[in-house]
Amino acid sequence: AAEAADEGALGTVPMLARKGRASYLGERSIGHQDPGATSSALLFAALAEVAR
């Protein structure tokens, strides 16, 4: 799950933000990783570390 979350966060880089604060940037949001996806990936990585 942690690896999938990390891949998903990286997958947001080419996307156009349509919700949240990043949506105000419009086309300039393309090329930046989504902070919500990144924090979720960090949460899953920490959870996986504790589970080990």
C-alpha distance matrix in Angstrom:
0.0 3.8 5.5 5.1 6.1 8.6 9.9 10.3 12.2 14.3 15.0 16.8 19.5 21.8 21.6 24.5 23.8 25.4 24.5 24.9 26.8 25.7 27.4 30.7 30.3 30.4 30.2 29.8 26.2 25.4 24.1 22.4 18.7 18.0 18.0 16.1 13.1 13.6 13.9 10.8 8.9 11.2 10.6 6.9 8.3 11.2 9.7 8.1 11.7 13.5 12.0 13.3
3.8 0.0 3.8 5.5 5.1 6.2 8.7 9.8 10.6 12.5 14.1 15.8 18.0 20.8 21.0 23.8 23.0 25.0 24.1 24.0 25.5 24.3 26.4 29.5 28.8 29.3 29.1 28.2 24.7 24.0 22.3 20.3 16.6 16.3 15.9 14.6 11.6 11.1 11.5 9.1 6.3 8.0 8.3 4.8 5.0 8.5 8.1 6.6 9.4 11.9 11.4 12.4
5.5 3.8 0.0 3.8 5.4 5.1 6.2 8.5 9.9 10.7 12.2 14.7 16.5 19.0 19.7 22.9 22.8 25.0 24.6 24.9 26.3 24.6 26.6 29.7 28.6 28.8 28.1 27.3 24.0 22.7 20.8 19.4 15.9 16.3 16.7 15.9 12.5 11.9 13.4 11.4 8.0 10.2 11.5 8.5 7.8 11.6 11.8 9.7 12.0 15.0 14.4 14.5
5.1 5.5 3.8 0.0 3.8 5.4 5.1 6.0 8.6 9.9 10.2 12.7 15.1 17.2 17.4 20.6 20.5 22.4 22.2 22.9 24.7 23.0 24.5 27.9 27.0 26.8 26.2 25.9 22.5 21.1 19.8 18.6 15.1 15.0 15.9 14.7 11.1 11.7 13.4 10.8 8.3 11.5 12.3 9.3 10.1 13.7 13.4 11.9 14.8 17.3 16.4 17.2
6.1 5.1 5.4 3.8 0.0 3.8 5.5 5.0 6.1 8.6 9.6 11.0 13.6 16.2 16.0 18.8 18.1 20.1 19.4 19.8 21.4 20.0 21.8 25.0 24.4 24.5 24.3 23.8 20.2 19.4 18.1 16.3 12.6 12.0 12.4 11.0 7.5 8.2 9.6 7.1 4.8 8.4 9.2 7.1 8.4 11.7 11.8 11.4 14.1 16.3 16.1 17.4
8.6 6.2 5.1 5.4 3.8 0.0 3.8 5.4 5.1 6.3 8.5 10.3 11.9 14.9 15.5 18.5 18.2 20.8 20.4 20.5 21.6 19.7 21.9 24.8 23.7 24.0 23.4 22.4 19.1 18.1 16.2 14.4 10.9 11.4 11.9 11.6 8.1 7.3 9.6 8.5 5.1 7.9 10.2 8.6 8.4 11.9 13.1 12.3 14.1 17.0 17.3 17.9
9.9 8.7 6.2 5.1 5.5 3.8 0.0 3.8 5.5 5.1 6.1 9.0 10.6 12.8 13.8 17.2 17.6 20.1 20.4 21.2 22.4 20.1 21.8 24.9 23.5 23.3 22.3 21.8 18.6 16.9 15.1 14.3 11.1 12.0 13.6 13.5 9.7 9.8 12.7 11.4 8.6 11.6 13.7 11.9 11.9 15.6 16.3 15.2 17.3 20.2 20.1 20.5
10.3 9.8 8.5 6.0 5.0 5.4 3.8 0.0 3.8 5.4 4.8 6.7 9.5 11.5 11.5 14.6 14.6 16.8 17.0 18.0 19.6 17.4 18.8 22.2 21.2 20.8 20.2 20.0 16.6 15.2 14.3 13.1 9.9 9.8 11.7 10.9 7.2 8.7 11.5 9.8 8.2 11.8 13.3 11.9 12.9 16.3 16.7 16.3 18.8 21.2 21.1 22.2
12.2 10.6 9.9 8.6 6.1 5.1 5.5 3.8 0.0 3.8 5.3 5.5 7.7 10.7 10.7 13.5 13.1 15.8 15.6 15.9 17.0 14.9 16.9 19.9 18.7 18.9 18.5 17.7 14.2 13.4 12.1 10.2 6.6 6.7 8.3 8.3 4.9 5.3 8.7 8.3 6.8 9.8 12.0 11.6 12.3 15.3 16.4 16.5 18.4 20.9 21.4 22.5
14.3 12.5 10.7 9.9 8.6 6.3 5.1 5.4 3.8 0.0 3.8 5.4 5.9 8.8 10.2 13.4 13.9 17.0 17.6 18.1 18.8 16.0 18.0 20.8 19.0 19.0 17.8 16.9 13.9 12.2 10.1 9.2 6.4 8.3 10.5 11.5 8.4 8.0 11.7 11.8 9.7 12.2 14.9 14.4 14.3 17.5 19.0 18.5 20.1 23.0 23.5 24.1
15.0 14.1 12.2 10.2 9.6 8.5 6.1 4.8 5.3 3.8 0.0 3.8 5.5 7.0 7.8 11.4 12.5 15.2 16.4 17.6 18.8 15.9 17.0 20.2 18.6 17.8 16.6 16.5 13.5 11.3 10.2 10.1 7.9 9.1 12.1 12.5 9.4 10.4 13.9 13.3 11.8 14.9 17.1 16.2 16.7 20.1 21.0 20.5 22.6 25.3 25.5 26.3
16.8 15.8 14.7 12.7 11.0 10.3 9.0 6.7 5.5 5.4 3.8 0.0 3.8 5.7 5.3 8.3 8.9 11.8 12.8 14.0 15.0 12.1 13.3 16.4 15.0 14.4 13.6 13.4 10.1 8.6 8.3 7.5 5.5 5.9 9.5 10.1 7.8 9.3 12.7 12.6 12.1 14.9 17.0 16.8 17.8 20.6 21.7 21.9 23.9 26.3 26.8 27.9
19.5 18.0 16.5 15.1 13.6 11.9 10.6 9.5 7.7 5.9 5.5 3.8 0.0 3.8 5.6 8.4 9.7 13.2 14.6 15.4 15.6 12.2 13.7 16.2 13.9 13.6 12.0 11.3 8.6 6.4 4.8 4.9 4.5 7.0 10.4 12.2 10.4 10.7 14.3 15.1 14.1 16.4 19.0 19.1 19.4 22.3 23.9 23.9 25.4 28.1 28.9 29.7
21.8 20.8 19.0 17.2 16.2 14.9 12.8 11.5 10.7 8.8 7.0 5.7 3.8 0.0 3.8 6.8 9.5 12.7 15.0 16.6 16.9 13.3 13.8 16.3 13.9 12.6 10.4 10.7 8.7 5.4 5.2 7.4 8.2 10.0 13.6 15.1 13.4 14.3 17.8 18.2 17.4 20.0 22.4 22.3 22.7 25.7 27.1 27.0 28.8 31.4 32.0 32.8
21.6 21.0 19.7 17.4 16.0 15.5 13.8 11.5 10.7 10.2 7.8 5.3 5.6 3.8 0.0 3.8 6.3 9.1 11.5 13.6 14.4 11.1 10.9 14.0 12.3 10.6 9.3 10.4 7.7 5.5 7.3 8.3 8.6 8.9 12.7 13.5 12.2 14.0 17.1 17.3 17.2 20.0 21.9 21.9 23.0 25.8 26.8 27.1 29.2 31.5 31.9 33.2
24.5 23.8 22.9 20.6 18.8 18.5 17.2 14.6 13.5 13.4 11.4 8.3 8.4 6.8 3.8 0.0 3.8 6.3 9.3 11.5 12.1 8.8 7.8 10.6 9.2 7.0 6.4 8.2 5.9 5.1 8.4 9.1 10.3 9.8 13.3 14.2 13.9 15.8 18.5 18.9 19.5 22.0 23.7 24.2 25.5 27.9 29.0 29.7 31.7 33.8 34.4 35.9
23.8 23.0 22.8 20.5 18.1 18.2 17.6 14.6 13.1 13.9 12.5 8.9 9.7 9.5 6.3 3.8 0.0 3.8 5.9 7.7 8.6 5.8 4.8 8.3 7.9 6.8 8.1 9.0 5.9 7.3 10.1 9.3 9.9 8.2 11.0 11.6 12.1 14.2 16.3 16.9 18.1 20.4 21.7 22.7 24.2 26.3 27.3 28.4 30.4 32.2 33.0 34.8
25.4 25.0 25.0 22.4 20.1 20.8 20.1 16.8 15.8 17.0 15.2 11.8 13.2 12.7 9.1 6.3 3.8 0.0 3.8 7.0 8.9 7.5 4.8 8.3 9.4 7.8 9.9 11.7 9.2 10.7 13.8 13.1 13.4 11.2 13.6 13.3 14.2 16.8 18.4 18.6 20.3 22.7 23.5 24.4 26.4 28.3 28.9 30.3 32.5 34.0 34.6 36.7
24.5 24.1 24.6 22.2 19.4 20.4 20.4 17.0 15.6 17.6 16.4 12.8 14.6 15.0 11.5 9.3 5.9 3.8 0.0 3.8 6.8 6.9 5.2 8.5 10.5 10.1 12.8 13.7 10.9 13.0 15.7 14.1 13.8 10.7 12.1 11.2 12.9 15.6 16.5 16.7 19.0 21.1 21.4 22.7 25.0 26.5 27.0 28.8 30.9 32.0 32.8 35.1
24.9 24.0 24.9 22.9 19.8 20.5 21.2 18.0 15.9 18.1 17.6 14.0 15.4 16.6 13.6 11.5 7.7 7.0 3.8 0.0 3.8 5.5 5.6 7.8 10.1 11.1 14.0 14.0 11.2 14.0 16.2 13.9 13.5 10.2 10.5 9.9 12.6 14.7 14.9 15.8 18.4 19.8 20.2 22.1 24.2 25.2 26.0 28.1 29.9 30.8 32.0 34.4
26.8 25.5 26.3 24.7 21.4 21.6 22.4 19.6 17.0 18.8 18.8 15.0 15.6 16.9 14.4 12.1 8.6 8.9 6.8 3.8 0.0 3.8 5.3 5.8 7.9 10.0 13.0 12.2 9.9 13.4 15.3 12.8 13.2 10.6 10.5 11.1 14.0 15.2 15.5 17.3 19.5 20.5 21.3 23.5 25.1 26.0 27.3 29.4 30.8 31.9 33.4 35.6
25.7 24.3 24.6 23.0 20.0 19.7 20.1 17.4 14.9 16.0 15.9 12.1 12.2 13.3 11.1 8.8 5.8 7.5 6.9 5.5 3.8 0.0 3.8 5.3 5.5 7.4 9.8 8.8 6.2 9.6 11.6 9.4 10.3 8.3 9.3 10.7 12.8 13.9 15.1 16.8 18.5 19.8 21.1 23.0 24.3 25.7 27.2 28.8 30.3 31.7 33.2 35.0
27.4 26.4 26.6 24.5 21.8 21.9 21.8 18.8 16.9 18.0 17.0 13.3 13.7 13.8 10.9 7.8 4.8 4.8 5.2 5.6 5.3 3.8 0.0 3.8 5.3 5.5 8.6 9.1 7.2 10.1 13.1 11.8 12.9 10.9 12.5 13.2 14.9 16.7 18.1 19.2 21.0 22.7 23.8 25.3 27.0 28.5 29.7 31.3 33.0 34.5 35.6 37.6
30.7 29.5 29.7 27.9 25.0 24.8 24.9 22.2 19.9 20.8 20.2 16.4 16.2 16.3 14.0 10.6 8.3 8.3 8.5 7.8 5.8 5.3 3.8 0.0 3.8 5.5 9.1 9.0 8.4 11.8 14.6 13.5 15.1 13.5 14.6 15.8 17.9 19.2 20.4 22.0 23.8 25.1 26.3 28.2 29.6 30.9 32.3 34.1 35.6 36.9 38.4 40.3
30.3 28.8 28.6 27.0 24.4 23.7 23.5 21.2 18.7 19.0 18.6 15.0 13.9 13.9 12.3 9.2 7.9 9.4 10.5 10.1 7.9 5.5 5.3 3.8 0.0 3.8 6.3 5.3 5.5 8.9 11.5 10.8 13.2 12.6 14.1 16.0 17.6 18.4 20.2 22.0 23.2 24.5 26.2 28.0 29.0 30.6 32.3 33.7 35.0 36.7 38.2 39.8
30.4 29.3 28.8 26.8 24.5 24.0 23.3 20.8 18.9 19.0 17.8 14.4 13.6 12.6 10.6 7.0 6.8 7.8 10.1 11.1 10.0 7.4 5.5 5.5 3.8 0.0 3.8 5.4 5.8 8.0 11.4 11.7 14.1 13.5 15.8 17.2 18.3 19.6 21.7 23.0 24.1 25.9 27.6 28.9 30.1 32.0 33.4 34.6 36.2 38.1 39.2 40.8
30.2 29.1 28.1 26.2 24.3 23.4 22.3 20.2 18.5 17.8 16.6 13.6 12.0 10.4 9.3 6.4 8.1 9.9 12.8 14.0 13.0 9.8 8.6 9.1 6.3 3.8 0.0 3.8 5.4 5.8 9.2 10.6 13.5 13.8 16.6 18.5 18.8 19.9 22.5 23.8 24.3 26.2 28.3 29.2 30.1 32.4 33.9 34.7 36.3 38.5 39.5 40.8
29.8 28.2 27.3 25.9 23.8 22.4 21.8 20.0 17.7 16.9 16.5 13.4 11.3 10.7 10.4 8.2 9.0 11.7 13.7 14.0 12.2 8.8 9.1 9.0 5.3 5.4 3.8 0.0 3.8 5.4 7.6 8.4 11.8 12.6 14.9 17.4 18.0 18.4 20.9 22.7 23.1 24.5 26.9 28.2 28.7 30.7 32.6 33.5 34.7 36.9 38.3 39.5
26.2 24.7 24.0 22.5 20.2 19.1 18.6 16.6 14.2 13.9 13.5 10.1 8.6 8.7 7.7 5.9 5.9 9.2 10.9 11.2 9.9 6.2 7.2 8.4 5.5 5.8 5.4 3.8 0.0 3.8 6.2 5.9 8.6 8.9 11.4 13.7 14.2 14.9 17.4 19.0 19.5 21.1 23.3 24.5 25.3 27.3 29.0 30.0 31.3 33.5 34.7 36.0
25.4 24.0 22.7 21.1 19.4 18.1 16.9 15.2 13.4 12.2 11.3 8.6 6.4 5.4 5.5 5.1 7.3 10.7 13.0 14.0 13.4 9.6 10.1 11.8 8.9 8.0 5.8 5.4 3.8 0.0 3.8 5.6 8.4 9.7 12.9 15.1 14.6 15.3 18.4 19.6 19.5 21.5 23.9 24.5 25.1 27.6 29.2 29.7 31.2 33.6 34.6 35.7
24.1 22.3 20.8 19.8 18.1 16.2 15.1 14.3 12.1 10.1 10.2 8.3 4.8 5.2 7.3 8.4 10.1 13.8 15.7 16.2 15.3 11.6 13.1 14.6 11.5 11.4 9.2 7.6 6.2 3.8 0.0 3.8 6.7 9.5 12.4 15.0 14.1 13.9 17.3 18.8 18.0 19.7 22.6 23.2 23.2 25.8 27.7 27.9 29.1 31.8 32.9 33.6
22.4 20.3 19.4 18.6 16.3 14.4 14.3 13.1 10.2 9.2 10.1 7.5 4.9 7.4 8.3 9.1 9.3 13.1 14.1 13.9 12.8 9.4 11.8 13.5 10.8 11.7 10.6 8.4 5.9 5.6 3.8 0.0 3.8 6.4 8.8 11.8 11.4 10.8 13.9 15.8 15.4 16.7 19.5 20.5 20.6 22.9 25.0 25.5 26.6 29.0 30.4 31.3
18.7 16.6 15.9 15.1 12.6 10.9 11.1 9.9 6.6 6.4 7.9 5.5 4.5 8.2 8.6 10.3 9.9 13.4 13.8 13.5 13.2 10.3 12.9 15.1 13.2 14.1 13.5 11.8 8.6 8.4 6.7 3.8 0.0 3.8 6.2 8.9 7.8 7.2 10.6 12.2 11.6 13.2 15.9 16.8 17.0 19.3 21.3 21.8 23.0 25.4 26.7 27.7
18.0 16.3 16.3 15.0 12.0 11.4 12.0 9.8 6.7 8.3 9.1 5.9 7.0 10.0 8.9 9.8 8.2 11.2 10.7 10.2 10.6 8.3 10.9 13.5 12.6 13.5 13.8 12.6 8.9 9.7 9.5 6.4 3.8 0.0 3.8 5.6 5.4 6.2 8.8 10.1 10.7 12.5 14.4 15.6 16.6 18.6 20.1 21.2 22.8 24.7 25.9 27.4
18.0 15.9 16.7 15.9 12.4 11.9 13.6 11.7 8.3 10.5 12.1 9.5 10.4 13.6 12.7 13.3 11.0 13.6 12.1 10.5 10.5 9.3 12.5 14.6 14.1 15.8 16.6 14.9 11.4 12.9 12.4 8.8 6.2 3.8 0.0 3.8 5.5 4.9 6.1 8.5 9.7 10.5 12.2 14.2 15.2 16.5 18.3 19.9 21.0 22.6 24.2 25.9
16.1 14.6 15.9 14.7 11.0 11.6 13.5 10.9 8.3 11.5 12.5 10.1 12.2 15.1 13.5 14.2 11.6 13.3 11.2 9.9 11.1 10.7 13.2 15.8 16.0 17.2 18.5 17.4 13.7 15.1 15.0 11.8 8.9 5.6 3.8 0.0 3.8 5.4 5.2 6.2 8.6 9.9 10.6 12.4 14.3 15.4 16.5 18.4 20.1 21.3 22.5 24.6
13.1 11.6 12.5 11.1 7.5 8.1 9.7 7.2 4.9 8.4 9.4 7.8 10.4 13.4 12.2 13.9 12.1 14.2 12.9 12.6 14.0 12.8 14.9 17.9 17.6 18.3 18.8 18.0 14.2 14.6 14.1 11.4 7.8 5.4 5.5 3.8 0.0 3.8 5.6 5.1 6.2 8.7 9.8 10.6 12.3 14.3 15.2 16.4 18.4 20.1 20.9 22.7
13.6 11.1 11.9 11.7 8.2 7.3 9.8 8.7 5.3 8.0 10.4 9.3 10.7 14.3 14.0 15.8 14.2 16.8 15.6 14.7 15.2 13.9 16.7 19.2 18.4 19.6 19.9 18.4 14.9 15.3 13.9 10.8 7.2 6.2 4.9 5.4 3.8 0.0 3.8 5.4 5.1 6.3 8.7 10.0 10.6 12.5 14.3 15.3 16.6 18.6 20.0 21.4
13.9 11.5 13.4 13.4 9.6 9.6 12.7 11.5 8.7 11.7 13.9 12.7 14.3 17.8 17.1 18.5 16.3 18.4 16.5 14.9 15.5 15.1 18.1 20.4 20.2 21.7 22.5 20.9 17.4 18.4 17.3 13.9 10.6 8.8 6.1 5.2 5.6 3.8 0.0 3.8 5.4 5.0 6.2 8.7 9.8 10.6 12.3 14.2 15.3 16.6 18.4 20.2
10.8 9.1 11.4 10.8 7.1 8.5 11.4 9.8 8.3 11.8 13.3 12.6 15.1 18.2 17.3 18.9 16.9 18.6 16.7 15.8 17.3 16.8 19.2 22.0 22.0 23.0 23.8 22.7 19.0 19.6 18.8 15.8 12.2 10.1 8.5 6.2 5.1 5.4 3.8 0.0 3.8 5.4 5.0 6.3 8.6 9.9 10.5 12.3 14.2 15.4 16.4 18.6
8.9 6.3 8.0 8.3 4.8 5.1 8.6 8.2 6.8 9.7 11.8 12.1 14.1 17.4 17.2 19.5 18.1 20.3 19.0 18.4 19.5 18.5 21.0 23.8 23.2 24.1 24.3 23.1 19.5 19.5 18.0 15.4 11.6 10.7 9.7 8.6 6.2 5.1 5.4 3.8 0.0 3.8 5.4 5.2 6.1 8.7 9.8 10.5 12.3 14.3 15.2 16.7
11.2 8.0 10.2 11.5 8.4 7.9 11.6 11.8 9.8 12.2 14.9 14.9 16.4 20.0 20.0 22.0 20.4 22.7 21.1 19.8 20.5 19.8 22.7 25.1 24.5 25.9 26.2 24.5 21.1 21.5 19.7 16.7 13.2 12.5 10.5 9.9 8.7 6.3 5.0 5.4 3.8 0.0 3.8 5.5 5.0 6.2 8.6 9.8 10.5 12.4 14.2 15.5
10.6 8.3 11.5 12.3 9.2 10.2 13.7 13.3 12.0 14.9 17.1 17.0 19.0 22.4 21.9 23.7 21.7 23.5 21.4 20.2 21.3 21.1 23.8 26.3 26.2 27.6 28.3 26.9 23.3 23.9 22.6 19.5 15.9 14.4 12.2 10.6 9.8 8.7 6.2 5.0 5.4 3.8 0.0 3.8 5.4 5.2 6.2 8.6 9.9 10.7 12.3 14.5
6.9 4.8 8.5 9.3 7.1 8.6 11.9 11.9 11.6 14.4 16.2 16.8 19.1 22.3 21.9 24.2 22.7 24.4 22.7 22.1 23.5 23.0 25.3 28.2 28.0 28.9 29.2 28.2 24.5 24.5 23.2 20.5 16.8 15.6 14.2 12.4 10.6 10.0 8.7 6.3 5.2 5.5 3.8 0.0 3.8 5.4 4.9 6.1 8.5 9.9 10.3 12.4
8.3 5.0 7.8 10.1 8.4 8.4 11.9 12.9 12.3 14.3 16.7 17.8 19.4 22.7 23.0 25.5 24.2 26.4 25.0 24.2 25.1 24.3 27.0 29.6 29.0 30.1 30.1 28.7 25.3 25.1 23.2 20.6 17.0 16.6 15.2 14.3 12.3 10.6 9.8 8.6 6.1 5.0 5.4 3.8 0.0 3.8 5.4 5.1 6.2 8.7 9.9 10.8
11.2 8.5 11.6 13.7 11.7 11.9 15.6 16.3 15.3 17.5 20.1 20.6 22.3 25.7 25.8 27.9 26.3 28.3 26.5 25.2 26.0 25.7 28.5 30.9 30.6 32.0 32.4 30.7 27.3 27.6 25.8 22.9 19.3 18.6 16.5 15.4 14.3 12.5 10.6 9.9 8.7 6.2 5.2 5.4 3.8 0.0 3.8 5.4 5.0 6.3 8.6 10.1
9.7 8.1 11.8 13.4 11.8 13.1 16.3 16.7 16.4 19.0 21.0 21.7 23.9 27.1 26.8 29.0 27.3 28.9 27.0 26.0 27.3 27.2 29.7 32.3 32.3 33.4 33.9 32.6 29.0 29.2 27.7 25.0 21.3 20.1 18.3 16.5 15.2 14.3 12.3 10.5 9.8 8.6 6.2 4.9 5.4 3.8 0.0 3.8 5.4 5.2 6.1 8.8
8.1 6.6 9.7 11.9 11.4 12.3 15.2 16.3 16.5 18.5 20.5 21.9 23.9 27.0 27.1 29.7 28.4 30.3 28.8 28.1 29.4 28.8 31.3 34.1 33.7 34.6 34.7 33.5 30.0 29.7 27.9 25.5 21.8 21.2 19.9 18.4 16.4 15.3 14.2 12.3 10.5 9.8 8.6 6.1 5.1 5.4 3.8 0.0 3.8 5.5 5.1 6.4
11.7 9.4 12.0 14.8 14.1 14.1 17.3 18.8 18.4 20.1 22.6 23.9 25.4 28.8 29.2 31.7 30.4 32.5 30.9 29.9 30.8 30.3 33.0 35.6 35.0 36.2 36.3 34.7 31.3 31.2 29.1 26.6 23.0 22.8 21.0 20.1 18.4 16.6 15.3 14.2 12.3 10.5 9.9 8.5 6.2 5.0 5.4 3.8 0.0 3.8 5.5 5.3
13.5 11.9 15.0 17.3 16.3 17.0 20.2 21.2 20.9 23.0 25.3 26.3 28.1 31.4 31.5 33.8 32.2 34.0 32.0 30.8 31.9 31.7 34.5 36.9 36.7 38.1 38.5 36.9 33.5 33.6 31.8 29.0 25.4 24.7 22.6 21.3 20.1 18.6 16.6 15.4 14.3 12.4 10.7 9.9 8.7 6.3 5.2 5.5 3.8 0.0 3.8 5.4
12.0 11.4 14.4 16.4 16.1 17.3 20.1 21.1 21.4 23.5 25.5 26.8 28.9 32.0 31.9 34.4 33.0 34.6 32.8 32.0 33.4 33.2 35.6 38.4 38.2 39.2 39.5 38.3 34.7 34.6 32.9 30.4 26.7 25.9 24.2 22.5 20.9 20.0 18.4 16.4 15.2 14.2 12.3 10.3 9.9 8.6 6.1 5.1 5.5 3.8 0.0 3.8
13.3 12.4 14.5 17.2 17.4 17.9 20.5 22.2 22.5 24.1 26.3 27.9 29.7 32.8 33.2 35.9 34.8 36.7 35.1 34.4 35.6 35.0 37.6 40.3 39.8 40.8 40.8 39.5 36.0 35.7 33.6 31.3 27.7 27.4 25.9 24.6 22.7 21.4 20.2 18.6 16.7 15.5 14.5 12.4 10.8 10.1 8.8 6.4 5.3 5.4 3.8 0.0
